[in-house]
Amino acid sequence: MPQVKLNVKILDATKDAISIIYAACRQCYSPKFAGDLIEEVKSDARKQEDFVRKVVSSGHESPIEHVKFTFAIEGVSRALTHQLVRHRIASFSQQSQRYVKATNFNYIIPPSIEQNKDLKGKFIRMMEEIQTGYNDLLDHFKRKDESGEQVNQDARFLLPQAAETKIVVTMNCRELLHFFEQRCCNRAQWEIRGLALEMLKICQDKLPAVFADAGAKCVKLSYCPESAQFTCKRYPLKEEILRNK
Ligand SMILES: Cc1cc2nc3c(=O)[nH]c(=O)nc-3n(C[C@H](O)[C@H](O)[C@H](O)COP(=O)(O)OP(=O)(O)OC[C@H]3O[C@@H](n4cnc5c(N)ncnc54)[C@H](O)[C@@H]3O)c2cc1C
């Protein structure tokens, strides 16, 4: 069955991240040159890490822009990547539906449909129908002697948002914190939340000084900034806190 699961792999992360953030912070206040400071600071890892934790929790975020993470992501829907690419302070390279034929496309089934036998059956039949239509279009264009991207580019208009895609994403730490605030929230759409939580786990493992306390907005605020209609009630609403003061 062409059904697939989320897979997130880290491709790269800035080396000596703590030293770079530390040197960048120190450059703001030191008469010395960061090019020299970096060698000095490398010697005291514990001190640097504590310093970076304080900087991050104080909200001084520009120094962490110097450190970035690159992820390879597969097993996600086009519906997910449409949301992901709205994050503008990031770099993306996505599998093309012009250059890569979808003659046996994989797709994501939402849990609400997966759990319902009837709905799941209908959903899969629909995917199969789309596949047949897509392949028919490819045949049609091939008969007209068109090739490569010419053939794929119009047939892809039939592909659903459920169609699986692969994407490489690079974000710096500041953008990652922002991404996690928005997308780890229980209000975020389930699929992108699942991706954000996977990415958060990786970041927390690689760079706890920056990401230990990262997550949905409420984690930092200790209240929920959403309205009463949308809160998941993990934290009290801001109005509730103000009312009880
Ligand atoms: C729960 C949820 C529901 C959503 N629903 C919808 C929806 O219904 N419709 C819809 O269209 N979108 C929706 N979105 C997407 C949302 O509006 C943002 O486009 C997306 O989350 C990217 O966030 P961003 O713009 O803050 O961040 P990024 O693009 O990642 O940018 C990071 C930060 O940089 C700054 N920045 C970036 N670009 C600019 C700029 N041009 N000018 C000024 N400052 C800038 C801002 O401070 C911004 O917060 C939703 C998002 C969430 C989390």
The ligand as a Gaussian input file, in Angstrom:
#p B3LYP/6-31G(d) Opt

LIG

0 1
 C       -2.386000      27.470000      14.318000
 C       -2.060000      28.187000      13.039000
 C       -3.053000      28.514000      12.139000
 C       -2.772000      29.192000      10.947000
 N       -3.776000      29.486000      10.082000
 C       -3.517000      30.158000       8.941000
 C       -4.548000      30.500000       8.001000
 O       -5.724000      30.190000       8.225000
 N       -4.227000      31.159000       6.875000
 C       -2.935000      31.557000       6.597000
 O       -2.689000      32.187000       5.566000
 N       -1.942000      31.226000       7.448000
 C       -2.189000      30.547000       8.593000
 N       -1.158000      30.220000       9.440000
 C        0.216000      30.569000       9.051000
 C        0.705000      31.866000       9.749000
 O       -0.113000      32.958000       9.444000
 C        2.145000      32.178000       9.331000
 O        2.191000      32.467000       7.938000
 C        3.100000      31.036000       9.576000
 O        2.830000      30.415000      10.800000
 C        4.545000      31.558000       9.548000
 O        4.740000      32.341000      10.693000
 P        5.478000      33.732000      10.732000
 O        5.036000      34.603000       9.624000
 O        5.413000      34.279000      12.130000
 O        6.964000      33.253000      10.662000
 P        8.179000      33.278000       9.662000
 O        7.833000      33.491000       8.238000
 O        8.859000      32.024000      10.032000
 O        8.973000      34.538000      10.150000
 C        9.514000      34.614000      11.466000
 C        9.306000      35.990000      12.001000
 O       10.054000      36.922000      11.198000
 C        9.348000      38.145000      11.108000
 N        9.002000      38.382000       9.706000
 C        9.147000      37.507000       8.665000
 N        8.769000      38.085000       7.514000
 C        8.370000      39.330000       7.822000
 C        7.842000      40.423000       7.067000
 N        7.648000      40.349000       5.758000
 N        7.555000      41.539000       7.697000
 C        7.746000      41.651000       9.039000
 N        8.210000      40.677000       9.838000
 C        8.531000      39.537000       9.226000
 C        8.092000      38.013000      11.971000
 O        8.367000      38.455000      13.272000
 C        7.860000      36.522000      11.968000
 O        7.104000      36.073000      13.094000
 C       -1.419000      29.550000      10.632000
 C       -0.404000      29.214000      11.539000
 C       -0.696000      28.534000      12.713000
 C        0.426000      28.197000      13.662000

